[in-house]
Amino acid sequence: MSVPTSIMTCSSRLASHVALFTLIATGCAFHTSPPSSQTRVRVIQVDQGVRLEVVDWGGTGKTIILLAGGGNTAHVFEDFAPRLAATHHVIGITRRGFGASTFAPVNRAARLADDVLAVMDSLKLGRAFIVGHSIAGAEVSALATRHPERAAGLIYLDAAYPYAFRERDGPTLKEFMEVSFGGPRAPIPRDTNLASFAALQRWDAGTFGFQTPESEFRQTWDSTADGRPTKARDAPGIANMMTLLTDTTWQPVIRVPSLVIFAIPHVHEPWMDARDREAATEYFAKADDVAERQAKSIEKAAPNARVIRLRGMHYLYLSNTSAVIREIRAFTARLD
């Protein structure tokens, strides 16, 4: 379900898309691996003692910055970004405390948004389209509220829940959280699924219904000397996720044109239907209700926002890749 997953999930799905706070309690896995030969990876200092991994997939034209959801690194876009780079210059930023990015705690969402601005300054990007998935919607909104002149446009990929848009007519954060607590815990891979990273990727795709790039697993799992994944490793950045979720020191004021894509209705994750289809149906009905109420509240309150509903999964850019790319291209083509 996209409501809890829209906050934070790890690519290994050790904590389910529906078991939000299990992730906070147990952590996810994050470590470095050699960069793909098809991407350019650099490290940029954004704060005292904090250096962020920035992945550049090349391309020409308007610049798009991809921000991953909680628990993921920029490498989660490894399959999606090259297709988008056919018409744009595409870069991804790994949030502090995940993957190859170093960590320092924050006490406000604006600090994480400032990390993005620091990357833009370092790369001499005056303006860019800012794309956020899941909890990254909080960073997108914080950046646009404080520095609207730096955002050519905002794109929320199932990321416009109450932590990013606090609308009077929409669900409260409390309601959002109650649904997040309501789902079952996802399965974990067995030893037979850990024979290789490719085997882990296959298990994950069959379990959750969409395929995460193998490079993301290599960023988020520990491994043996011969390259066999062994376990997920804790990420210090998890400590900052609750700040993104609950920071009330700022009120989003979105004056920048926005593309807001919701997963409505949600496509069921295979493991949930296999375990209890009736319970899964009830659960996703609650998720759809929260998402639809939030979508309608944004349509009413944010005239600069184009709200789209796609039948898909929370990881819309993986479950609905072609449709998401089509909508992003159409959106950016209308703006300078």
N, C-alpha and C positions, 0 to 999 in steps of 0.2 A: 504494500500500500504506500502511496506517495506521501501521505501525511506524516507518518513518523520518519520514513526514509528521507523526506524532504529536509529533515534536520541534519542527520548524519548517519552514514553507513560506511562500513569498511568494505573494500572490494572483495574480501574473502567471505563476507556475509556471516562472519562468526556470530555477530549479533544480527538478528533478522531485520529486514526492512520494517518490521512491525514491532520490534523489541528495542525501542529507542534507548532507554536508559540503561539497558544491559551493557550497551557499548560504553557509556560513561563509566560504568563500574568496572568493566573488564579491560577496556582499551582495545585498540586495533593494532595491526602490524605495519611497520613502516621502516624500510631500510633502503639503502642506495643500491643501484645496479648500473652496469655500464650503459651509457645512452645508446639508443638505436642509431644505426648508421644513416638512417633516413631523416633524422632530426638534428637540429643544432641546440645544444644545451649549454647554458651559461649560469653563473652564480652572481647575484647582484646584492650588495649590501643595502639594506633598507632602514636599519636601526642599529643602535649600539649592540654589537654582538649577534646581530640577526642578518643572515644571508639567505636569500630565497633562490630556489632553482627556477629558472625560466626556460621553457621549451619553445623553440621557434620552428614552426613547420613551413616557413617561407610563404611564398605567394606574393602577389602584388595587388595594389588597390587599397581600399579602406581597411584600416587595422581593426581586428577583432581580438579582444583579450578574453580568454576562457578561464573561469574560476570554478574549481571542482567543489563538489559537495563535501561535507564533513567525512573524514576517514579516507578520502581519495587524494591522489596526487594529480598533477597535470597529465601524467601518462595515461590516465583513464580516457583521455580524448585521443589516444594514439590512432584509432581507426576513423574517428569522426573528423578530426582536424584536417587531415590531408584532403579530404573531399571538399571541405569548406575553403581550403587554400587555393582551390581552382579559380576562385573569384575574389579572394581577400588575402591580406597578409594576416596570418593567424599565429598568435602566441598563447601559451598557457603558463600560469603561475601556480607553483605549489605553495600552499599556505604554510606559514611558520609552524614548525613542530611536526611536520609530516614529510615523509620521503627524505630527500636530500636537503631540505630546508632546515636551518637551525632554529632554535626555539628560545623565546623569552615570553613570560606571561603577559597578558594584557588585561585591562579592567574595563575596556569599552570597545564597542564595535568599530568606532571611528579609527582606532589605532590599526586595525587590520585593513580598513579601507585606505589608510595612509600608506600602508605597505604597497598597495597596488599603485598608488600615486608615485611613490618613490621609484618603482620599476619603470613607470611611464617617463618620469623625469630622466632616469638613467639612459633610457633608450631614445630620448628626445622625441617622445610622442606627445604632441600637443593635445590631441583628442583621439578617442578611440570608442568603438562600440564595446560595451562591457557586458559580457555574458556570464550569468551565474546559474549554477545548478544547485538545487536543494538549499541548504543553509547558507550558501554563498549569496542568496538573495539579500541577506542582511547587509553584507559588504557592498553589494551593488547599490542598495538604497542609501546606505550611509555615505558612500562616495558621491552619489548624485545629489544628495541633500546638501552636502557641505561644499562641493566643487562641481556644480552643474556644467560649468564651462569646459570641463575636461571630458565630458561624456557626449559623444555624438549621438548616442542612443543607448537604451538599456534593454537587455533581453533576459527574461526570467524563464528558466527551464524547470517547470514544476518547483518554483522557488519563491513564489509570491504569497506565502502564507503569513500569518500575523507577525512573525518576527521581521518581515520585510515591509508589509503594508498593514497598518493598524487602522482599519476602517470601522466606523461606528456601526454600520449595518452588517459587518462580517462576523464570523465566529471569534470569540475571545481566545487569547492564548491558552487560557485554562481549558476551554473546550477542545482546542487543538491537542493539548497535552493529554487530556483524558482519552481521546481516540488513540493517541500514540501509545498509551499504556495498555491498550485493549487487545493487542494481538498476541498470537503465540510465538514462541521462540523458534527460530529456524534451525534446521539440521546443520551439523558440521561434517566436513569430509572425513571419511575413514582412511585408514592407512593405504588401502588399495587405490584411493583417489589421489594419493600423494606420491605416486611413482615418478612423476615429472611435473613441470609447470603446465605442460600441455594437458596432462591428465586432470590436474586441478581445474584448469580452465573449462574442460569438457564437463566435469562434474558440476561446476558452478552454473554453466549455461543450462544444463538439463534441470537443475534444481530451481533456478530463479527465472528462467525463461528468456534471457538475453545474454549476449556474449560480451564479457569484459575483455579488453586487450590483455594478452599474455604479459606485455611489458608492465602493466599495472600490478599484476600479481608479483612480478619480480621486484617491484618497489615495496610491496607490502608484506612479503613473507621472508622469513629466514630460510636458509637452505644449507645443504651439506656441500662439501668440497666438490662433489661430482654433480652438483646442480639439482638435487632433489629437494623440493620444498618440505620443511619440517613443521614449522609453526608460525603463527602470526606474532609479530612483535609489537609491544606497546609503543604508542606514539605520544610524546609529551604534549603535542598540540591538542589532544583531547581536552586538556584542562581549559582551553580557551573556548570550547564549543558552547558551554553554558552561557558565556558572556555574550556571544552572538545571539543566542536564543532569548535571553532575558534582559538585555541592556535596555533600560527605560530612560536613560539620560538624554536621549535624542528622539525626536518625533519626525518620521519620514515626511518630507515635503518634496514630492516628485514633480519637477517642472520640465523634465526631459522626456521627449517621445519614447514610449516604451512598448515592447512586444512582450506580452505575458502569455505563456503557454502552460496550460494545465493538463494533467493526465485525467481526463474525464470522458467516459467512465474508466476506472482502473481495470486493466487486464489482470486476471488472477495469476499469482505466482504458482507454478506447477506443484511445488511441494505442499502448498496450503490446500489445494484441491485434493491432492492424494491423501492427505491426513484426515480432512473433514470438510467436504465440499459445502455442507450446509453452514458450518461455522465460518468458512471463508467467505461465503456469499453475504452473510450478515455483517462480517467485518468490513468488507469492501463497500457495502451499502453505506455504512457510517462514514467511511473515507470519502466516498463520492458526495455525500451530503455536505460535509465540511468544505470540500474543495469547491463545490458549486456555489455555496453561500459566499465563499471568499471571492470567487470569480465575479459574481453579480455585484458584490460591494465595490470591487475595483472598477467595474464598468460604470457604476454610478458616480463614484467619487473622483476618478482620474480620467478626464477627457482626453489626455494625451496618450492613453494606453489603448493598445489594440489587444483584446483578450481573445485567445483561441483555445478551444477544447479539442484535444486529440485522444481518441481511444488508444490507450497505451499504458506503459509502465512508468514508474517514477523516473527511471533512467531513460527519458524520452529520446535523448540523442543516440541511444543504443537500440531501443525498441522501435523507434519511428524515425530512423536516421534521415531518409529521403524527404519526408514531410517536414521535419525540423529545418533541414538545410534550405528547402524551398521557401519556407516562411521567413527565415533569416535573410536570405538573398532579396526577397521582395521587400522586406522592411528596410534594409540598408540602402536599397536602390532608390527609395523615395526620399532619403535624407542626404544632406551635404556631408 
